[in-house]
Amino acid sequence: MGPADIRELAAALGVRPTKQRGQNFVIDANTVRRIVRTAEVRPDDVVVEIGPGLGSLTLALLEAADRVTAVEIDDVLAGALPATIEARMPARAGRFSLVHSDAMRVRELPGPAPTALVANLPYNVAVPVLLHMLERFPTIERTLVMVQAEVADRLAAAPGSKVYGVPSVKANWYADVKRAGAIGRTVFWPAPNVDSGLVSLVRRAEPVKTTASRAEVFAVVDAAFAQRRKTLRAALAGWAGSAPAAEAALVAAGVSPQARGEALTVEEFARIAESKGAGT
């Protein structure tokens, strides 16, 4: 759908994009096609889309994938989307499912297990929604999300980068992450005040090798970056019970107590989590 289609549909539904839900609808058909192409959607893919809005990306995904399940929280948009699919792509309507819910509350999806996630994520909830979906649906092999450029940089950052932090490490727990392109402001309605970026996540062929649980590793990550200017010996004191206990865990993990969280890989965070209680 182009700009006129989007605005006409929005007017018919009485929809005005809201900042509260981070709604910025893509109005450029070429951008939608580019997203589907960059996501490498295959004819056998079962795609889950978060925040389909008026359905422009949904229609493009339905053209390329076997099935599409869209998760939409907005009452009006959720109510209108099936009719939009039926009107504009009737031959594929049977391949579409709608889940009217907050994506953060989704625990299961109808039909076959999803193999791909493609979404234009609201800026204010992009990272928690992405991490929730990757955790909850391990069958998702490939993900492509459009997010605020700053968030894209954080997600794809490598250790040592100034923007490397909690989102970088947690995303890397699940997948190999990289920037997959930039998106300008003019392809949205309304145009946001920031640029956007595409992020590709390909699930790890093998999980991070560790005896620690995901929750245990993430607890170390959260503690390390809560006071990112401090050395890990100081930053992890609360997590370990004391600074000496944190130092013992770090030494046991082969990590310098004087290092900072921004220098560590997800594997090193996992080793620290395994080493909690070392020397006691």
C-alpha positions as CSV (number, residue, x, y, z in Angstrom):
1,M,0.0,0.0,0.0
2,G,1.2,3.5,-0.8
3,P,0.7,6.8,1.0
4,A,-2.8,7.4,-0.4
5,D,-3.9,3.9,0.5
6,I,-2.6,4.2,4.0
7,R,-4.2,7.6,4.7
8,E,-7.5,6.6,3.1
9,L,-7.7,3.4,5.2
10,A,-6.7,5.3,8.4
11,A,-9.4,7.9,7.7
12,A,-12.1,5.3,7.1
13,L,-11.2,3.7,10.5
14,G,-10.9,7.0,12.3
15,V,-7.3,6.1,13.2
16,R,-4.7,8.7,14.1
17,P,-1.2,7.3,15.0
18,T,-0.4,7.8,18.7
19,K,2.9,8.5,20.3
20,Q,1.8,6.5,23.3
21,R,2.0,3.3,21.3
22,G,4.9,4.4,19.1
23,Q,2.8,4.2,16.0
24,N,4.6,5.3,12.8
25,F,3.1,3.6,9.8
26,V,5.3,2.8,6.8
27,I,3.8,4.5,3.7
28,D,6.4,3.6,1.2
29,A,5.8,0.4,-0.7
30,N,9.4,0.1,-1.8
31,T,10.5,0.1,1.8
32,V,8.1,-2.6,2.7
33,R,9.4,-4.8,-0.2
34,R,12.9,-4.0,0.9
35,I,12.2,-5.2,4.4
36,V,10.8,-8.5,3.2
37,R,13.7,-9.0,0.8
38,T,16.3,-8.2,3.5
39,A,14.5,-10.6,5.9
40,E,15.0,-13.3,3.3
41,V,11.5,-14.6,3.8
42,R,11.1,-18.0,2.1
43,P,8.0,-19.7,0.6
44,D,8.0,-22.2,3.5
45,D,8.4,-19.6,6.3
46,V,5.8,-19.1,9.1
47,V,6.3,-15.5,9.9
48,V,5.2,-13.7,13.1
49,E,4.8,-9.9,12.8
50,I,4.5,-7.6,15.8
51,G,2.5,-4.4,15.4
52,P,1.1,-4.8,11.9
53,G,-0.7,-1.5,12.1
54,L,-2.8,-1.0,8.9
55,G,-1.3,-4.0,7.2
56,S,1.2,-2.8,4.6
57,L,4.0,-5.0,5.7
58,T,1.6,-7.8,6.4
59,L,0.4,-7.9,2.8
60,A,4.0,-8.0,1.5
61,L,4.9,-10.8,4.0
62,L,1.9,-12.8,2.9
63,E,3.1,-12.6,-0.7
64,A,6.4,-14.2,0.2
65,A,5.8,-16.6,3.2
66,D,3.7,-19.7,3.7
67,R,1.8,-18.2,6.6
68,V,1.7,-14.9,8.6
69,T,0.6,-14.4,12.2
70,A,0.2,-10.8,13.3
71,V,0.2,-9.6,16.9
72,E,-1.7,-6.3,17.4
73,I,-2.6,-4.6,20.7
74,D,-4.7,-1.8,19.2
75,D,-8.4,-2.6,19.3
76,V,-9.3,-0.7,16.1
77,L,-6.3,-1.9,14.1
78,A,-6.8,-5.5,15.2
79,G,-10.4,-5.4,14.3
80,A,-9.8,-4.0,10.8
81,L,-6.8,-6.0,9.7
82,P,-8.5,-9.3,8.7
83,A,-10.9,-7.3,6.4
84,T,-8.0,-5.5,4.8
85,I,-6.3,-8.8,4.1
86,E,-9.5,-10.3,2.7
87,A,-10.1,-7.3,0.5
88,R,-6.6,-6.9,-0.9
89,M,-5.3,-10.4,-1.0
90,P,-8.3,-12.8,-0.8
91,A,-6.3,-15.8,-2.2
92,R,-3.9,-15.6,0.8
93,A,-6.4,-14.7,3.5
94,G,-6.6,-18.3,4.7
95,R,-2.9,-18.1,5.4
96,F,-3.3,-15.2,7.8
97,S,-3.9,-15.3,11.6
98,L,-4.4,-12.4,14.0
99,V,-3.6,-12.4,17.7
100,H,-5.2,-9.4,19.4
101,S,-2.8,-9.0,22.4
102,D,0.1,-7.2,23.9
103,A,3.2,-8.9,22.4
104,M,4.8,-9.0,25.8
105,R,1.9,-11.2,27.0
106,V,2.0,-13.6,24.1
107,R,2.8,-17.1,25.3
108,E,1.6,-19.1,22.3
109,L,0.7,-18.6,18.7
110,P,-1.9,-20.3,16.5
111,G,-0.9,-22.7,13.8
112,P,2.6,-24.0,13.0
113,A,5.5,-22.8,15.0
114,P,7.0,-19.6,13.7
115,T,10.3,-19.7,11.8
116,A,10.8,-16.0,11.3
117,L,10.0,-12.7,13.0
118,V,9.7,-9.5,10.9
119,A,8.4,-6.3,12.5
120,N,8.4,-2.5,12.6
121,L,8.8,-2.3,16.4
122,P,7.5,0.6,18.4
123,Y,10.5,2.5,19.6
124,N,9.5,2.6,23.3
125,V,9.2,-1.2,23.6
126,A,11.5,-2.6,20.9
127,V,14.1,-4.3,23.0
128,P,11.9,-6.0,25.6
129,V,9.5,-7.2,22.9
130,L,12.3,-8.6,20.8
131,L,13.9,-10.4,23.7
132,H,10.6,-11.8,24.8
133,M,9.8,-13.3,21.4
134,L,13.3,-14.8,21.0
135,E,13.0,-16.4,24.5
136,R,9.4,-17.6,24.1
137,F,9.6,-19.0,20.6
138,P,12.9,-20.9,20.0
139,T,11.8,-22.0,16.6
140,I,12.3,-18.5,15.3
141,E,15.5,-18.9,13.3
142,R,15.7,-15.5,11.5
143,T,14.6,-12.1,12.7
144,L,14.5,-8.7,11.0
145,V,13.3,-5.7,13.0
146,M,13.0,-2.1,12.1
147,V,13.9,0.0,15.2
148,Q,15.2,3.5,16.1
149,A,18.7,3.9,14.7
150,E,20.2,4.3,18.1
151,V,18.6,1.1,19.3
152,A,19.8,-0.7,16.2
153,D,23.3,0.4,17.0
154,R,23.0,-0.9,20.5
155,L,21.6,-4.2,19.5
156,A,24.4,-4.8,16.9
157,A,27.3,-3.4,19.0
158,A,30.4,-5.5,19.6
159,P,32.3,-5.6,22.9
160,G,34.5,-2.5,23.4
161,S,32.0,-0.2,21.6
162,K,30.7,2.8,23.5
163,V,27.1,1.7,22.8
164,Y,27.7,-1.9,23.8
165,G,25.4,-2.8,26.7
166,V,22.6,-4.9,28.0
167,P,20.6,-5.1,24.7
168,S,23.8,-6.1,22.9
169,V,24.7,-8.9,25.2
170,K,21.2,-10.3,25.6
171,A,20.5,-10.3,21.9
172,N,23.8,-12.0,21.3
173,W,22.8,-14.7,23.8
174,Y,20.2,-15.8,21.3
175,A,21.6,-14.8,17.9
176,D,24.3,-13.4,15.7
177,V,23.3,-9.8,15.3
178,K,24.2,-7.2,12.7
179,R,22.9,-4.0,11.2
180,A,21.1,-4.6,8.0
181,G,20.5,-1.1,6.6
182,A,19.2,2.4,7.4
183,I,15.7,3.7,7.0
184,G,15.0,7.4,6.5
185,R,12.2,9.4,8.2
186,T,10.1,10.2,5.2
187,V,8.8,6.6,4.6
188,F,6.7,6.9,7.8
189,W,3.5,8.6,8.7
190,P,3.8,10.6,10.8
191,A,7.5,11.1,10.2
192,P,9.4,10.4,13.4
193,N,12.0,12.7,14.9
194,V,14.7,10.1,14.6
195,D,16.1,7.8,11.9
196,S,15.5,4.1,11.9
197,G,17.6,1.0,11.2
198,L,17.2,-2.6,10.3
199,V,18.7,-5.3,12.5
200,S,19.1,-8.9,11.4
201,L,19.3,-11.6,14.1
202,V,20.1,-15.2,13.0
203,R,19.6,-17.6,15.9
204,R,22.8,-19.3,17.1
205,A,23.3,-22.8,15.6
206,E,24.4,-23.8,19.1
207,P,23.4,-22.1,22.3
208,V,26.1,-20.4,24.5
209,K,27.9,-23.3,26.2
210,T,27.3,-22.9,29.9
211,T,25.9,-24.6,33.0
212,A,24.4,-21.4,34.1
213,S,20.8,-20.6,33.2
214,R,19.7,-17.7,31.0
215,A,18.3,-15.9,34.0
216,E,21.6,-16.3,35.9
217,V,23.6,-15.0,33.0
218,F,21.3,-12.1,32.5
219,A,21.5,-11.2,36.2
220,V,25.3,-10.7,35.8
221,V,24.8,-8.6,32.7
222,D,22.2,-6.4,34.4
223,A,24.5,-5.9,37.4
224,A,27.6,-5.2,35.3
225,F,25.9,-2.4,33.3
226,A,23.9,-0.9,36.1
227,Q,27.1,0.8,37.1
228,R,29.0,0.6,33.8
229,R,31.7,3.1,34.8
230,K,32.8,0.9,37.7
231,T,35.2,-2.0,37.5
232,L,33.4,-5.4,37.5
233,R,34.8,-6.1,41.0
234,A,32.8,-3.1,42.3
235,A,29.8,-3.4,39.9
236,L,29.2,-7.1,40.7
237,A,29.6,-6.7,44.5
238,G,25.9,-6.6,45.1
239,W,25.3,-9.6,42.8
240,A,28.0,-11.7,44.4
241,G,27.4,-10.6,48.0
242,S,30.6,-8.6,48.4
243,A,33.5,-7.1,46.4
244,P,35.9,-9.9,47.4
245,A,33.3,-12.5,46.4
246,A,32.9,-10.8,43.1
247,E,36.6,-10.8,42.6
248,A,36.8,-14.5,43.3
249,A,34.1,-15.2,40.8
250,L,35.8,-13.1,38.2
251,V,39.2,-14.7,38.7
252,A,37.6,-18.2,38.6
253,A,36.0,-17.2,35.3
254,G,39.3,-15.9,33.9
255,V,38.1,-12.3,33.8
256,S,40.1,-9.4,35.2
257,P,38.4,-7.8,38.2
258,Q,39.5,-4.5,36.9
259,A,37.7,-4.9,33.5
260,R,34.4,-3.3,32.8
261,G,31.2,-4.9,31.4
262,E,31.5,-3.2,28.0
263,A,34.6,-5.2,27.3
264,L,33.1,-8.7,27.8
265,T,31.5,-11.2,25.5
266,V,28.3,-13.0,26.3
267,E,30.4,-16.2,26.8
268,E,32.5,-14.4,29.5
269,F,29.4,-13.2,31.3
270,A,28.2,-16.9,31.2
271,R,31.5,-18.0,32.8
272,I,31.1,-15.4,35.5
273,A,27.6,-16.6,36.3
274,E,29.0,-20.2,36.5
275,S,31.7,-19.0,39.0
276,K,29.4,-17.4,41.5
277,G,30.4,-18.6,45.0
278,A,34.0,-19.4,43.9
279,G,36.4,-19.3,46.8
280,T,33.6,-19.6,49.5
